[in-house]
Amino acid sequence: MVSRVAVALISVALFAPWSAAAEQASIPVQYTWDLSDLYAADAAWVEAKDALARDVESVEKLRGSLGGSPQALAAGLEAWADLSLRLSRLQAYAQMSHDTDQRVGRTQQMRQQADELGTRLSTATSWIRPEILALGAEKVRAFTAAEPRLAPWGQPLADIVRRAPHTRNPDSEKLIAQAGALAGAGQSIRDIFVNAEFPYPEVVLSTGETVRLDAAAYTLHRASPNRQDRRTVFEAFWGAYGQYSRTLATALDAQMRAHVFRRDARGFDSTLEASLFSDNIPTAVYRRLIDDVHRNLPTLHRYLGIRRRMMGIADLGYDDLYAPLVGSLQRKFTPEEAMDLTLRAVAPLGDDYRDGLARGFRDRWVDWMPSPGKRSGAYSTAVYGVHPYQLQNFTGLYEEVSTLAHEAGHSMHSYLSMKAQPYPTADYPIFVAEVASTLNENLLFRRMLAEARDDDTRLQLLGGYLDNLRTTLFRQTLFAEFELAIHEEVEGGRPLTAEGLDAMYLGLLRRYYGHDAGVCRIDDAYKVEWAYIPHLYYDYYVYQYATSVVAAISLAEGILNEAQAGGASRPKRDAYIGLLSAGSSRYAYDLLNDAGVDLATSAPFDAAMREMNRIMDEMEAILARRS
């Protein structure tokens, strides 16, 4: 069964606040999204909401009937799908209406009403999965073969059956569900503490400014061009975290024990297997990523050497890694220029892809401009049977053009999937979703590089890309390796202590960054950085950032090589479009395999390292010319 009622992929990134001029300007209609494709007006939304509220319990009358015949099973699933699709439209319209101005109480109420309906629908349909499981795999397969109306449900039904060995009897399932209410206690304690009660330190910068170093201020000032300010910020921030590491270690230990409980309750061999089972990802993918990073640490160390040279410092430290390697591109882009550049960047994906994206730009699928009360950041969301929408906060920076390309990747993934798939298989998991967005960023980078003529612009592009690989590929894998290690500690019956966590994390930091070889200095104070990473509570989530980058680079390399070679046949491009069009009709790992990327092998990672080394070759050539 579809895992989410709305076919929606959202990725949010925070950017600088909008300017006062943008707040006061009236926004031309072409820069706003057209929500009338969902409902003509709010009154139509209210009418649809009231109708769904009356109908939401109707599916209950089908309870106990799904095993009666193939036709009865089809009728039950179709009834659920109808209600689910109607809800997804209500939720999308309410959310997007609210996001354009979050100060408006009416739209906030609409969003709350839609969410309440979602809870009611979830409750009213909670019996469907257990009832299907009770039929047994053989009967489900026989029903699917006998009834054409069940053809769109083949993969979702097979996935329910796949979960049968880890599904318990009704009494046990009830206990597991009740325990689930406690599963997030560790994360909740951590979040409340660091977001509401943590006594963040104050520092005085070289400018004389006094700054309270909360998480946002730390992120801002760790990138200061003044080295002494960076050291001051790092020492104060991690010193404060170090004072409370025992509290935060206790919260993390509680979260890990909840994951071990789920492992045992569901009958898995490890917490890693239990987590990756949901999307049917082989555990070999996770372990291969860590092994490949270890094998390629010299490439990371080469990048650190270039950074040391460009910054003109002899003793590169961990507190130097967020300082700008080169300046940002100073050019400002209009929305029209951003659209044109993005369309040119994705041209290697074919006319159908480019034309679909151009249609979205033309038909107002994007809300462009920052305005008072508007939600910050950017996202893409889609409703089956309509089309994708994008929220942007565009002020003209190159980084925002890259964000447009990123969200366009999500939008076109949804567009192609909805175009090719029935509703039950139009959704897709994060494991493959971020490949679509990251690949578009890669294509934009390549297009910008192809059009850049002067060394300064090329260094800016190349340096920014290397920084992204360091933080997304290597740093996220370091987190993933640490996460695996702490799970294994708890699985082995050993408690997590602040001292043990500090030692594990400091060892990884020093290995990754070449501390002992003199590549990058890692001071003892930075051993507590683990306490700052909220993703460690998400249960084997962060590795997907790294695998997405690896897969996207590998796919882009093949697609661009084909385009440069010419010829009518483009099998690599067509395989990638096939992946985007497949939704969840097959498991994400298998879809990537079909497109030529097997993340259980080293080949995709090797392609990423070839690209990283090519970039460093060019940067060193530019630096040599300047010398």
N, C-alpha and C positions, 0 to 999 in steps of 0.2 A: 504494500500500500504506500501511496505517496507520503513522504515523511513530513511535509509541511503543507498546510492548507493553501498557502499562496505560493505561486512559483516566483520566488523573490530571492535575489542575491544582492546583499548589501555590503559594500565595503566603504568604510568611513575613514577619512583622513582630515586632520585639523590643519587649518591654514591661518594666516594672519588675519586680524579683524579687517572688516571693510572700511573704506574711507568715509568721512562725513559727506563728501560730495556724492558718493554712490548712494548713501542713505537718502539724500534729499532729491536725487534725480528721479523723474518719472521714467519707468522702464518701458521701452517700446515693446509692443505686443509680441514681436517675433523672438524676443528673448525670454518669453514665459512659456511654460508648458500648457497644453490644451487638455484639461481634464474632462472636457465634454465627451471625449471618446469613451469615458467610463459612465458618466451621468450628465445629463443636460444641465442640471443645476442641483443645488443642495436639496431642493424639494423632492426631486426624483430619487436622491439618495435616501431620504427619510422614508419614502414610499417603499423602496426596495428593502430597507432595513426592517420595516414593520412586517413586510411579507415574509421575510426570512424568519423573524421572531415567531410568527405563527406556524411556520412549517418545520422548524428545527427539530421538533419532537416526532415528526412523522416517521422518521426512519426507525423509531422504536417498535413500531407495529410489525416490522419485518424480523424482529429478534426471534431466534429459534427456527427460522425458515431456510437459512442459507444452504443447509445440507439436503433439502428436499429434492432439488433437481438442479441441473446446470442453469436453467432459466431463472430459478429463484436466486441462485448466487449472483447471476448477472444483474438481476433487478435490484438486489441489495447494494451492490457496488455502484451501480449507476445512480441510485438514490443518494448515496453518500457523496458521489462526485458532484452531483448537481448542487447539493447544499454547500459543499466545500468551495466550488467555483464561485457561487454567489457571494459567499463570505469573503473570498479573496478580493473580489472587486470592492466590496464595502470597506474592507480594511485598507486597501491601497488608496482609495479616494480620500478616506478620512485622514490617513497618515500624511499624504502629500498636501492636502489642504492645510493641515496643521503646520507642516514643515515650512511653508512659505511665510508664515507669521505665527510663531509659537506664543505670542501674547494674547491671541484671540481665544476667549473661553469657549465660544461655540464650537470651534473645530476640535478643541481639546475634549469637549464632551462627546463629539462624534467619534473620536478615536476610542474613547473609553467605552462607548456603547458597542462599537464594533468588536473590541477585545472581549467584552462580556459575552457577546454572541459567540465568539470563538470558543470561550470556555464552555458554554452550553452545548455547542456542537461537539466538542471533544468528549464531553461527558455522555452525550446521547449516542455517540458512535463507539464508545470504548469497548463494547461487547463484540465488535466485528472481528478483530484480529483473533481473540481466543476462540471464537466460533469457527473460524476458518481452520485454525490449528487443530481443532478437535476433529475435523473431517479426515485428517491424515493426508500424507503426501500422495498416495495412490489415487484417492478419490478426487483430490484437487486436480491432479493431472488428467484424470478421465473427464472431469467436468470441463476443463479448459479445452480439451480436444473435441468435445461434443458440441460446444456452443460457440458459434462465431462471435457473439457479443462479448465473450470473455477474452478474445484475442488481445485487445489492448492491455489486459490485466495479467498477461502471462508472466512478465518479469516481476511485478509486485507480488503476485501470488507465490511465485517460486522463492522469492526472498523471505516471505513469511514462513514457508515450509523449511527453508534453510535454517531458520532460527529455532526450530522445534527442539533440537537437542539441548538448547540452553534456556528453554522455557519450562517453568516448573508447574506443579499442580496449583489449583486456584488458591488454596490456603497459603502456600509458599509465596505465590505471586503477590498476594495481599500483604504479606509481611515485608517482602522486598520493596513494594511500593511505599509502605509506611516508613521503612528505613530510608527511603530516598529523600524524605523530608529532612533528614539529618545529614545527608551526604555533602551538602554545601556549607556545613557549619564552619569548617576551617577557612574557606575562602571568605565567608561573610565576616568572620572575626578579623581577618587580615584587612579586608576592604574598609571596614568601619574604622579600624585603628589608623591606617595610613592616610585615609581620606578625610577623617573628621577629628581625630584626637592626637595624631602624631605631632610632637613639638618640633617642627622644622626649625633649623637654625637660621640665624641672620649673619650675613657677612658684609664687609665693607669692600667694595671694588676699588680699583685704581682710580676711577673717576670720582671717588668720594661718595658714590651712591650706596645706600644701605639696602640690601635685598634680602627678603625672606625666601629661603631656598625650599619652596615646596616643589612638587614634581615638575610643574610647568616651568618654574624659574630655573630649576636645575637643567632641564633640557635646553633652555634658551642660553644660559650662561656657560654651559660646558663647551659651547662652540665659540666662545669669545676669542678674538684674535690676540688678546693679551695673555701670554703664557702664565704669568703669575696669577692672574684672575682665574684661569682654568684650574690651577693647582689649589688655590684657595677654595674654590667651589667644590672640587672633588673631596678635599680633605674634610671640609665641614659637613658635606652631605653624607659621606660614608661614615664619618665619625658618629653622626647622629644615629644612623641606622645600626651601627655597631652596638650602641647602648641598649637597643631593644631587640637584639638578635635572638635572645632566648624566647621571648614572647612570639616572635614571628616564626621561629623554628617549631614551636608547639602547634601553631596554626597549620603550618605546612605538614607536619606529622599527622595531624588529624585528617587532613584532606587525603593524604596517601593511604591512610587506613580505611577510609571510605572506598577508595578504589580497590583495595585488597578485598574488602567485604564483597564488592560486586563480583570480583574474580571468583571467589569461593561460592557465592550464591548461584552464579550462573554456570559454574563448572568449567572454567577456563584454566589453562595451564599457567598463565601469567597475566599480569595487568596489561601488558602490551598487547597480547592476543585479544584480551577482552575489549580493549578500546578500538583496535583496528578492525575487529570483526564486523562492526556496524556497517562499514562501507566495503567489507570484504577485501581489505588491503593485506597482502602478505606481510608478515613481520620482517621478511627478508629485505623489504624496501627500506624500513627504518634502519636496520643494522648496516645495510649497504651504504646508505648516506653517510653514516658516521665513519665507516671504514674508508670511504672515498675522500672525505675531508682530511682524515689523518694522513692519507697517502699524498695529498696535495697541499699540505701545510707549507712546503717551500714556495708555492705560488703566492700564498698569503704573505709570507715573509718577504718575497720580492716586492709586493705592493707596499709593504711597510717601509722597505728601504727607499722606494721612490718617494713616499711621503716624507721620510726623514730628510732626503735630499732637497725636495721642493720647499720644505719649511725652513731649511737652513739650520737644523739643530743636530747636535751630535748624539744626544741621549734621548731618543724618542721614548715617550712614556705613554701609558694608557690614557692619561689626561690630555694627550695631544691628538687623540684619534678623531675627535669631533670638530676640531677647528677646520674651517674651510681650507681645502687643499688648493683650490683656485677660486676666483670670484664667480658669482652667478652670472648667467647671461643677462645683460642689461636691456636687451631689446624687449619692448612690450608688444603684445599681440592683441589684435581685435578679435572678437568672436568669429568673424568671418575668416580671418587669417588662420585662427586655430582650427576651424573646421576644414579649411582647404588643406592645411598641412597634414592633419590627421587622415584625410581622404587620400592624399598622395602617399602617405606612409603605408596605408593598408592596401594599396594597389596590388602588391604581389599576391594577395589573397583572392583575387579574381573580381570580375565585374559584378557578380551577384552580391558578394559581400559588400563591396564599396557602394553599390547602388542602394542596398538596404540601409546602410548607415546614412547615406546622403538623404534618403527619404525621411529618416528620423530627424535629421537636422532641419530639413525643409518643413516638415509637418508638425513642428513644435513638440517634440518628445523631450526637450531639454528646457529646464528652468535655469537660466544662466547667471543672473546678477545677484550679488549680495544686496540685502535690503534690511530695514529695521525688523527685528524679530525673527528673521529667517534662520533656520537651522544651519549651523556651521558645517563645513566639510563637503563631501560629495558622496553620492551613491547611485547605484542603478537598481531599479526594481521593475518587475514585470508581472502582468496579469494575463493568464492564459486566455486566448481569444481576442485580446486587445493588441497590445504591443508594449515594449519596454518604455520606461521613463528614466530620465536622469536628473538629479539635482546637482548643480554646480554652484560655486561661489567664485566667479571668474573676475579677476582684476587685471589680467593680461600678462602675468608672469609665465615664463617658460614652464615652471613646475606645474602650473595649472593646465597648460597645454598637454603635458604628460598625464595629468589626472584625467583630462578629457579622453585621451587615447585609452587609458586604463579602464575607465567606466564604459567606454564604447565597446571594449572587449567583452565585458559582462553583458551589455545590452544586445550585442550581436549574437552572443551565445544563446541568450534567451530567445531572441527573434528567430534564429535558425532552428532551435529545438522546438519551439512552439509551432513553427511552420511545418515541421516534419513529423512530430510526435503527437499521439493522443494525450489527453490530459494526464492519465495515470503515469506516464513516463516522460513528461516534459520537464520535470525538475532535475537537478543534478547536484552532487555534493561539492564541498569546498576543495577536495583533493584535485578535482579537475577544473573547478570554476576559476581559480586563480591562475591557471595556465593561460586561459583565454585573455585575461587582462594583462598579465605580464608579457605575453607575446606581443601584444599591441605596443606596449611601452618599448620593447626591444626594436620593433619596426620603426617607431618614431625616432628613437635614438639613431638608428642606421640612416634614416632619411635626413635628419639634421646633420649628421656627420658627412653625408654625401654632398650636402649643399654648403658646408662650411669651407671657407677658403683660407682664412688667416689662422695662424698658429694659436693665437689667444683663444679664439672661439673653440678650436679643436681641443685645446687643453681643458677648457671649461667642461666640454661635453664628456671627454674621456675621463677626466678626474671625477666628475659626478657619478659616472657609471661605475667606476671602480669602488667608490665609497658605498654605493648601493650593493654591490656584490659582497663587500666586506660585511656589511650589517645584515643583509638578508640571507646570504648563503652561509658564510662561515659563523657569524655570531648566532644565528638561529639554530644552527646545528650544534654549537656549543651548548645552548640551552637544552636542546633535545637530548644530548648525551648526559647532561647533568640530571635531567628529568628521569631518564632510564635508570641511572645509578641510584637515585634516591628511592625510586619505586622498588628496586631490587634490595635495597637495604631493609625496607619495611617488610617486603615479602620474605626476607630471610630472618624475620623476627627481631631485627635490631631497631631500636628507636632512633629517630632523627634528633640530634642535638645541635645546638648552635656551633659548638666546636667542630663536630664532625662535618656539618654542612660547609663551614668556612674552609676546612682543609680540602674537601672534595672540589669546591668551586675554585679555590686559589690554584690548586694543581692543574685544573683544566685551563684556566686563564693563562697560566704560565706556559703550558704546553702549546696551546694554540698560538700565542703571540711571541713565542721564542724568547722568553725571558732569560733562560739559562744560556742561550747562545748570544745574548746581547742585542737581539733584534728590537725588542720593545720592553721597557721596564714596567713590571707589575708590582706596585707597592703592596705591602701586607694589608693596608687599610681597605683595599678594594675587594678583599675576600668576601665581604658581606653583600656584594651586589645581588646575589641570589634572592635576597629578601625583598628586592625592589621589583622583581619580575612577576607580574600577575599571571602571565600565561602558564606558569608552572602549575597552577591550580586547574588548568583546563583539560587535563587528562590526555596527554600525548597529542597536542594540537600544533605546536610550533614547527614541527618537522615539515609540515605542508608548505610553509613559506619557502623553505629551501628546495623541496622537490618541485614546486611550481616554477621557480626560477630555472632550475636545471632542465626541466621538460620544455619550457618555453624557448630557451636558448637553442636546445637541440632541434626542436621543430623549426624555429626561425632559420637556422643555418641551412637546413634542407630545402625549405621553401625559397629562400633567397638564391641559393645556388641554382635551383631549377630556373628561376626567373632570369638570372644572368645568362644561363646557357641558351635561353630561347627555346623555341619548339612548341608545338601545340599540346603535347602531353605533359601534364603536371601532376604526376601521381602523389607526390608528397603533399602538395597543396590540397588536392582532392581528399586525401586521407584525413587531413586536419579539418577540413570543412565537414567531412563525415563525422568526425568526433564531436564537433559543435552541434551537429544536427541530431545526434543520437540521444541527447538527454540522458535519462537513466534506463534506457532500453537494455543496456548491459552495464556491468560494474565498471567503475571509473578506471581501475587498473587495467582491465581488459581493453577498454576503449583506447587508452594511451598506447597499449601494445599494438593495437590495430593501426594506429597512426605512426608507428615506428619507434616508440619510446618505451623501453622496458626498464623501469626504475629499480628493478631487482638486479640489474647489471650495472657495470661501471661506464658503459658507452655514453649515456647522456651526460654524466658528470664530466667525462673526458672532453666532450664537446664544449661544455661551459668553460673548462680550464683553457682550452685552445683559444677561445674568444678572449678570456681575461689576459692571457699572455700576448695575444696580438695587440690588444689595447696598450699594454705596458711597453711593447716594442715601439709603438708609434710615439708614446709619450717620451720614452728615452731618446728617440731620434730627434724630437723637437727640442728637448733639453740640451742635447749635444750640439745642435745647430746654434742655440743661444749661447752656449759656453764658448 
